[in-house]
């Protein structure tokens, strides 16, 4: 597998984890826990976007 393919797979995994964290935040009853989960999800999404190879931003459908 190419480096770009590995990076893309990792980015996909990070976005999936961020989605799961956002879902957990929606279910959380404690406001502090909700905020913590949302912040962690936001950081993961930012990191996944930084790891995308140049020119691949349009390959992933919006969620």
Phi, psi and omega per residue, in radians:
X1 nan 2.507 -3.125
X2 -1.337 2.869 3.100
X3 -1.082 -0.724 3.129
X4 -1.080 -0.692 3.116
X5 -1.145 -0.698 3.110
X6 -1.148 -0.736 3.131
X7 -1.132 -0.728 3.124
X8 -1.091 -0.716 3.106
X9 -1.134 -0.713 3.123
X10 -1.165 -0.717 3.105
X11 -1.060 -0.726 3.119
X12 -1.080 -0.753 3.126
X13 -1.101 -0.700 -3.136
X14 -1.151 -0.704 3.117
X15 -1.147 -0.663 3.113
X16 -1.127 -0.751 3.108
X17 -1.104 -0.704 3.111
X18 -1.092 -0.706 3.113
X19 -1.096 -0.741 3.122
X20 -1.111 -0.700 3.116
X21 -1.134 -0.693 3.099
X22 -1.113 -0.693 3.097
X23 -1.124 -0.716 3.101
X24 -1.117 -0.662 3.116
X25 -1.108 -0.668 3.129
X26 -1.129 -0.557 -3.136
X27 -1.486 -0.324 -3.060
X28 -1.148 2.386 3.122
X29 -1.635 -0.429 3.135
X30 -1.475 2.098 -3.107
X31 -1.009 -0.640 3.127
X32 -1.180 -0.722 3.109
X33 -1.131 -0.732 3.113
X34 -1.035 -0.802 -3.128
X35 -1.123 -0.716 3.139
X36 -1.088 -0.777 3.137
X37 -1.148 -0.720 3.125
X38 -1.119 -0.699 3.130
X39 -1.153 -0.738 3.124
X40 -1.110 -0.726 3.106
X41 -1.104 -0.721 3.138
X42 -1.091 -0.771 3.130
X43 -1.115 -0.699 3.113
X44 -1.105 -0.739 3.121
X45 -1.099 -0.752 3.117
X46 -1.084 -0.760 -3.132
X47 -1.143 -0.696 -3.139
X48 -1.143 -0.610 3.134
X49 -1.255 -0.564 3.102
X50 -1.233 -0.491 -3.098
X51 -1.481 -0.196 3.129
X52 -1.114 2.394 3.051
X53 -1.095 2.658 3.134
X54 -1.039 2.409 3.066
X55 1.472 0.095 -3.118
X56 -1.883 0.110 -3.085
X57 -1.003 -0.573 -3.072
X58 -1.510 -0.107 -3.097
X59 -1.324 -0.357 -3.081
X60 -1.775 2.231 3.136
X61 -1.192 2.597 3.103
X62 -1.146 2.594 -3.126
X63 -1.726 nan nan
